[in-house]
Amino acid sequence: MNFDGDFKKIGVYDVSDIQERVKSFTEEEWLKESWRREKFEIHRSTQSIYLLIDEDGRHTDPTERPALAENLDILQPLLDYVRRQFGQAIDSPESNENNSSGYFVRMLFVKLLPGGSIPPHFDTGRSMRTSHRIHLALVTNDGVKFTVGDTTKYLLPGELWEINNRHRHTVTNNGTEGRVHMILDFVLPGEKIADVTGDILEC
């Protein structure tokens, strides 16, 4: 989603339980589903565990994957926190009026392998243009650089940042361990977005 700037801080969350769970995932779990990295060249250096996602990029009625139910015990408080933060942090009146009907349309854990990178790109498709794309850093190192537009950040564990995915963005992991983020796409129905194209889009 387009907004003024490159990054917008949503909050800070205690991720110790989620970190512990993520570190327990096996290589088999990380490799179980691979369509995202196979379909998109930019994701070839990543491995993912899908929680709520569909290959067709739909904007409503997302499919809950088994991994969501398996990890909901530690994720539900986080999801509740994000909903509350959007009620406080989003500036537009229509967002505040509709935040109670907001919903997650995509959620996944993404590991960027050591020495890997996600090349510069910007997200397309109507759902990606009208969703708040949030990154939650879980496992990282100081060799990870995340650039959106003209801004480069090192996201600390527990930091929740919305990124302007309509600006060109790229990530490199120069460290010796995989970088794991949780990505959450949140939709506020009725919210109107001024896209970089000049179009006014309704979520």
Backbone hydrogen bonds, N-H to C=O, Kabsch-Sander energy under -0.5 kcal/mol:
donor,donor_aa,acceptor,acceptor_aa,energy
2,N,129,R,-0.5
8,K,162,E,-2.5
10,I,160,L,-2.8
11,G,160,L,-1.3
13,Y,158,G,-2.5
15,V,13,Y,-0.8
19,Q,15,V,-3.3
20,E,16,S,-2.1
21,R,17,D,-1.9
22,V,18,I,-2.9
23,K,19,Q,-2.5
24,S,20,E,-0.6
24,S,21,R,-1.1
25,F,21,R,-0.5
25,F,22,V,-1.3
30,W,26,T,-2.0
31,L,27,E,-1.7
32,K,28,E,-0.7
32,K,29,E,-0.6
38,E,34,S,-2.0
39,K,35,W,-2.6
40,F,36,R,-1.7
41,E,39,K,-0.6
43,H,40,F,-1.9
44,R,41,E,-1.7
46,T,43,H,-1.9
47,Q,111,K,-2.0
48,S,30,W,-0.7
49,I,109,F,-2.2
51,L,107,M,-2.1
52,L,107,M,-2.5
53,I,63,T,-1.3
57,G,54,D,-1.5
64,E,62,P,-0.5
65,R,51,L,-2.7
65,R,63,T,-0.6
68,L,65,R,-1.8
69,A,65,R,-1.0
70,E,66,P,-2.1
71,N,67,A,-1.0
71,N,68,L,-0.7
72,L,68,L,-0.7
72,L,69,A,-0.6
74,I,71,N,-1.1
75,L,71,N,-1.5
76,Q,72,L,-2.6
79,L,75,L,-2.5
80,D,76,Q,-2.4
81,Y,77,P,-2.0
82,V,78,L,-2.6
83,R,79,L,-2.1
84,R,80,D,-2.1
85,Q,81,Y,-2.6
86,F,82,V,-2.2
87,G,83,R,-1.4
88,Q,84,R,-1.0
88,Q,85,Q,-0.5
89,A,85,Q,-3.1
90,I,86,F,-1.3
95,S,92,S,-0.7
96,N,92,S,-1.7
97,E,93,P,-2.2
98,N,94,E,-1.4
99,N,95,S,-1.1
101,S,98,N,-2.0
102,G,99,N,-1.2
103,Y,187,V,-2.0
105,V,185,D,-2.7
106,R,185,D,-1.1
107,M,52,L,-2.6
108,L,183,I,-1.9
109,F,49,I,-2.4
110,V,181,H,-3.0
111,K,47,Q,-3.4
112,L,110,V,-0.5
112,L,179,R,-3.1
113,L,45,S,-2.5
113,L,111,K,-0.7
115,G,173,N,-2.0
116,G,113,L,-2.5
118,I,171,V,-3.0
121,H,169,H,-1.6
123,D,165,N,-2.6
129,R,125,G,-1.8
130,T,126,R,-1.0
130,T,127,S,-0.6
132,H,186,F,-3.3
133,R,131,S,-0.8
133,R,163,I,-0.5
134,I,132,H,-0.7
134,I,184,L,-3.1
135,H,161,W,-3.1
136,L,182,M,-2.6
137,A,135,H,-0.5
137,A,159,E,-1.6
138,L,180,V,-2.3
139,V,180,V,-1.9
144,V,141,N,-1.9
145,K,172,T,-2.2
146,F,153,K,-2.3
147,T,145,K,-0.6
147,T,170,T,-2.9
148,V,151,T,-2.8
149,G,168,R,-3.2
151,T,148,V,-2.5
153,K,146,F,-2.9
155,L,153,K,-0.6
158,G,137,A,-2.7
159,E,156,L,-2.3
160,L,11,G,-2.8
161,W,135,H,-2.5
161,W,159,E,-0.6
162,E,8,K,-3.3
163,I,133,R,-2.4
164,N,6,D,-2.7
165,N,163,I,-1.5
167,H,164,N,-1.8
169,H,121,H,-3.1
170,T,147,T,-2.4
171,V,118,I,-1.6
172,T,145,K,-2.1
173,N,116,G,-2.7
174,N,143,G,-2.4
174,N,172,T,-0.6
179,R,112,L,-2.5
180,V,139,V,-2.9
180,V,178,G,-0.5
181,H,110,V,-2.3
181,H,179,R,-0.5
182,M,136,L,-2.5
183,I,108,L,-2.9
183,I,181,H,-0.5
184,L,134,I,-2.5
185,D,106,R,-2.7
186,F,132,H,-2.2
186,F,184,L,-0.6
187,V,103,Y,-3.1
191,E,188,L,-2.1
193,I,201,L,-3.5
195,D,193,I,-0.9
195,D,199,D,-2.9
198,G,195,D,-1.8
201,L,193,I,-3.3
201,L,199,D,-0.6
203,C,191,E,-2.9
